[in-house]
Amino acid sequence: MSDALIALRGVTKRYGSGASELMALKGIDLDIVAGEFVAIMGPSGSGKSTAMNILGCLDTPTSGQYLFKGAHVETLTRDQRARLRRRYLGFVFQGFNLLARTSAQENVELPLLYRGDNASVRRIAAAKALQSVGLGGWERHTPAELSGGQQQRVAIARAIVTEPAVVLADEPTGNLDTQRSHEIMGLLLALNRDHGITVLMVTHEPDMAAYARRMVHFVDGHLAKDEVNPHPITAAPAVQPAQEVI
């Protein structure tokens, strides 16, 4: 466990009580080493999203231990968990979660604004992050002026602008067509391979999970299978800079 960036020990999650009680997680043990690319899989109701929420410090376990860099996350206050998220974690969601009337630049700056960085630092870091996902020159565009794939690129730029240790991606390709999906996976692969960012990705799509080097399967609140992917995809279509449509 000393080598694990993240460790879950006997983690349970219970919702409700009495006749309406639901045990979403039933004693999960899981280690994640820094630099891994892990796909978290399972059918609806399996507990994978609950586990992701706990890993992302968006929820707390009913019992058990969650250690991040050796710190007991389950004992932290809400404010302490928020600080941990701001410092170490980046999030990518299926629905992009961009502010509709806000430019790409401003959307990407948001985590830095919450962190208290000044305007100059925010502007430079956001421009760099957008450039890294192929959206240099699109800083002033709003989500309505971007395709789904471009919106997800903005979301990834927002996730990495703080230079997090971990990116948690929840069905990041669920709203995209096949080509855009593989482009987004190429971005996540590059973040993991070239920048050493640990990637934890919830997906129900085997062709997307094929990019991960490890696959963790949840069934009925249990961790049913934890396996190494013997032949992970190591290359994906390059994300080309977006072009203006005239």
Order of alpha helices (4+ residues) and beta strands (2+ residues): beta-beta-beta-alpha-beta-beta-alpha-beta-alpha-alpha-alpha-beta-alpha-beta-alpha-beta-beta
